């Protein structure tokens, strides 16, 4: 049996794949054993270094407040960047050249600048041009940088998702009398969302991880920055890095798992609502919204 992407492997290929998998897991186990030995030689496995993570103080004073700030900055950036990216992505498909030109210039400009540079620039702008308090300024700068960069990336994802749909979808919508705005909102975007969802979620994961740049350069008290304070108090640098890395892995795994569940649910809902017409079914033009089939003679009868 074959699929569009690959041919089903035969007996030899299956044996080869099993052998490669076994070798890979053996090498992985060997690597983990080596890391364990190195950490043991450097006394990084002593219980005194890991014991703080079993106490409530380490979590309530350092890790949980840092995680809350990470989620806050990421959530604000997501809420702003998603609709902004959708607007610019649709604007790049406009029939008006000046709209396409302006949107394309903005997207390409901010997509070409590193997100860290955008954060630093925003921070300096807020210092010189606003009266935002020094405590709130890092949050504003981090969110601004994340929004400007990720909105431009999301705009390209939206544009690519819409262009990936068959042209027949647009032609069929125009054939029943829908305007371009109605076609975009009712026909193209609902179908493109499902196709774009994996790429959108990947970018949301990037947003969560990029909040750490604000902690490293702007002293924003997010999770990684809070880890630094915790490690200074408990003298457990390597264990604190490992714990924070695990927290990021779990957080991003939950986000991608939710996206996978949502994508499957959207696909099932679209399949379940698809109407199938029988051979004897008559189509009433008056039932199609936005068409001229109102049952009245418009003077141009067929």
C-alpha positions in Angstrom: 0.0 0.0 0.0 1.3 3.5 -0.9 0.3 7.0 0.0 0.9 10.3 -1.6 4.0 11.0 0.4 5.8 7.7 0.6 5.7 4.0 -0.3 4.9 1.5 2.4 8.3 -0.1 3.4 8.9 -3.7 2.5 10.4 -6.4 4.8 14.0 -5.3 4.3 13.2 -1.7 4.9 11.3 -2.6 8.0 14.3 -4.5 9.4 16.5 -1.6 8.5 14.3 0.8 10.3 14.1 -1.3 13.4 17.9 -1.6 13.4 18.3 2.1 13.0 15.9 2.7 15.9 17.7 0.3 18.2 21.0 1.9 17.4 19.6 5.4 18.0 18.1 4.5 21.4 21.4 2.8 22.4 23.3 5.9 21.5 20.8 8.1 23.3 21.1 5.9 26.5 24.9 6.1 26.2 24.7 9.9 26.0 22.3 10.1 29.0 24.7 7.9 31.0 27.6 10.1 30.1 25.8 13.2 31.2 24.9 11.5 34.4 28.5 10.6 35.1 29.7 14.1 34.3 27.2 15.7 36.7 28.0 13.1 39.3 31.8 13.9 39.0 31.0 17.6 39.3 28.8 17.0 42.4 25.7 18.3 40.7 23.6 15.4 41.8 24.0 16.1 45.5 20.6 16.2 47.3 21.4 19.6 48.8 21.3 21.2 45.4 17.9 19.7 44.5 16.3 19.9 47.9 15.1 23.6 47.4 12.8 22.5 44.6 10.9 20.3 47.1 10.1 23.3 49.3 7.2 25.8 48.8 9.5 28.8 49.1 11.5 28.2 46.0 8.3 27.9 43.9 6.2 30.6 45.5 9.0 33.2 45.7 10.9 32.6 42.4 9.5 30.0 39.9 5.8 30.6 40.0 5.9 34.4 39.9 8.4 34.1 37.0 6.2 31.6 35.2 3.2 34.0 35.7 5.1 36.9 34.1 6.2 34.6 31.2 2.6 33.6 30.6 1.3 37.2 31.0 3.8 38.6 28.4 3.2 35.6 26.0 -0.6 35.9 26.3 -0.6 39.7 25.7 1.6 39.2 22.7 -0.5 36.4 21.3 -3.8 38.3 21.7 -2.4 41.4 19.9 -0.2 39.6 17.3 -2.8 37.1 16.0 -5.5 39.6 14.8 -2.8 42.1 13.7 -1.1 39.4 11.7 -4.4 38.3 10.1 -5.1 41.9 9.1 -1.7 42.4 7.4 -1.9 38.9 5.8 -5.2 39.7 4.2 -4.0 43.2 3.3 -1.2 41.6 1.3 -3.9 39.9 -0.9 -5.8 43.2 -1.5 -6.7 44.2 -5.1 -5.4 47.7 -4.3 -1.7 48.0 -5.1 -1.1 50.7 -2.4 -2.6 48.5 0.3 -0.5 45.5 -0.8 2.6 47.8 -0.9 2.1 49.3 2.5 1.3 45.9 4.1 4.2 44.2 2.4 6.7 46.9 3.4 5.6 46.7 7.1 5.7 42.9 7.2 9.0 42.6 5.5 10.6 45.3 7.6 9.7 43.9 11.0 10.2 40.3 9.9 13.8 41.2 9.0 14.8 42.7 12.4 15.8 40.4 15.3 13.1 40.3 18.0 15.7 41.2 20.6 16.6 44.4 18.8 12.9 45.3 18.6 12.6 44.8 22.4 15.7 47.0 23.1 14.5 49.7 20.7 11.0 49.7 22.3 12.5 49.9 25.8 14.6 53.0 24.8 11.5 54.5 23.1 9.5 54.1 26.3 12.3 55.5 28.4 12.6 58.7 26.3 9.1 59.3 25.1 6.7 58.0 27.8 6.2 58.2 31.6 5.7 54.4 32.0 7.2 53.3 35.4 10.5 51.5 35.4 8.7 48.4 36.9 6.3 48.1 34.0 8.6 49.2 31.2 10.3 45.8 30.7 6.9 44.2 30.2 5.8 46.8 27.7 9.1 46.5 25.8 9.0 42.7 25.7 5.3 42.6 24.5 6.0 45.3 21.9 9.0 43.5 20.4 7.1 40.2 20.4 4.0 41.7 18.7 6.0 43.5 16.0 8.0 40.5 15.0 5.5 37.7 15.4 2.6 39.7 13.8 4.7 40.0 10.6 5.5 36.3 10.7 1.9 35.4 11.3 0.9 37.7 8.4 2.9 35.5 6.1 1.4 32.4 7.5 -2.1 33.7 7.0 -1.3 34.8 3.4 0.3 31.4 2.6 -2.7 29.6 4.1 -5.2 31.5 2.1 -3.2 31.1 -1.1 -2.9 27.3 -0.5 -6.6 26.9 -1.0 -7.9 25.9 -4.5 -8.8 28.8 -6.7 -12.1 27.0 -7.3 -13.2 28.0 -3.8 -13.0 31.7 -4.7 -14.5 31.2 -8.1 -17.5 29.3 -6.7 -18.1 32.0 -4.1 -18.1 34.7 -6.8 -20.4 32.6 -8.9 -23.1 32.6 -6.3 -22.8 36.4 -5.9 -20.6 36.8 -2.8 -18.4 39.9 -2.6 -14.7 39.6 -1.9 -15.1 40.5 1.8 -17.8 37.8 2.2 -15.7 35.3 0.3 -12.7 35.9 2.6 -14.7 35.8 5.9 -17.1 33.1 5.0 -15.3 30.8 2.6 -11.5 31.2 2.7 -10.6 32.0 6.2 -12.6 29.2 7.9 -10.9 26.7 5.6 -7.5 28.2 5.9 -7.5 28.3 9.7 -7.3 24.5 9.9 -4.4 24.4 7.5 -2.6 27.2 9.2 -3.1 25.9 12.8 0.2 23.9 13.1 2.3 26.8 11.8 0.4 29.3 14.0 1.0 27.1 17.1 4.7 26.8 16.2 4.9 30.6 16.2 3.0 30.8 19.6 5.6 28.4 21.0 8.3 30.8 19.8 6.5 33.6 21.5 6.6 31.8 24.8 10.3 31.0 24.5 11.3 34.5 23.3 10.0 36.1 26.5 13.3 34.8 28.0 15.1 37.4 25.9 13.5 40.1 27.9 14.6 38.5 31.1 18.2 38.3 29.9 18.6 41.8 28.4 15.9 44.0 30.1 15.7 42.4 33.5 12.1 41.4 32.9 11.2 39.1 35.9 10.1 36.1 33.8 10.9 32.5 34.4 14.5 32.4 33.3 15.3 35.7 35.1 13.7 34.4 38.3 15.9 31.3 38.0 19.0 33.5 38.2 17.8 34.9 41.5 17.0 31.4 42.8 20.3 30.0 41.8 22.1 32.9 43.5 20.3 32.2 46.7 20.6 28.4 46.7 23.9 28.1 44.8 22.4 25.4 42.4 23.0 26.8 38.9 22.9 23.6 36.9 19.8 22.1 38.7 17.9 25.4 38.4 18.6 25.4 34.6 17.4 21.8 34.3 14.2 22.5 36.3 13.4 25.7 34.3 14.0 23.8 31.0 11.6 21.1 32.1 9.0 23.7 32.9 9.4 25.2 29.4 9.1 21.8 27.8 5.9 20.9 29.7 4.4 24.3 28.9 5.1 24.1 25.2 4.0 20.5 25.1 0.6 21.4 26.6 0.3 24.2 24.1 1.0 21.9 21.1 -1.2 19.2 22.5 -4.1 21.6 22.8 -3.5 22.8 19.3 -3.5 19.2 18.0 -6.8 18.5 19.8 -8.3 21.7 18.4 -7.2 20.9 14.9 -8.7 17.4 15.0 -11.9 18.8 16.4 -12.2 21.4 13.7 -11.6 18.8 11.0 -14.3 16.5 12.5 -16.8 19.4 12.8 -16.2 20.3 9.1 -16.7 16.7 8.0 -19.9 16.3 10.2 -21.5 19.4 8.8 -20.9 18.6 5.2 -24.2 18.3 3.4 -24.3 15.5 0.7 -26.9 16.0 -2.1 -28.7 13.1 -3.5 -29.4 12.6 -7.2 -33.0 13.8 -6.9 -32.2 16.8 -4.7 -33.3 20.1 -6.2 -31.2 23.2 -5.4 -33.2 26.3 -4.6 -31.3 29.4 -5.6 -33.3 31.4 -3.1 -31.7 29.4 -0.3 -28.2 30.6 -1.3 -27.3 33.8 0.6 -26.0 36.7 -1.4 -27.3 35.5 -4.8 -29.9 36.8 -7.1 -32.1 33.7 -6.8 -34.9 35.4 -4.9 -37.7 33.7 -6.9 -38.4 37.0 -8.6 -37.9 37.9 -12.3 -35.0 40.3 -12.4 -35.3 40.9 -16.0 -32.4 38.7 -17.0 -34.1 35.4 -16.8 -32.1 32.3 -17.8 
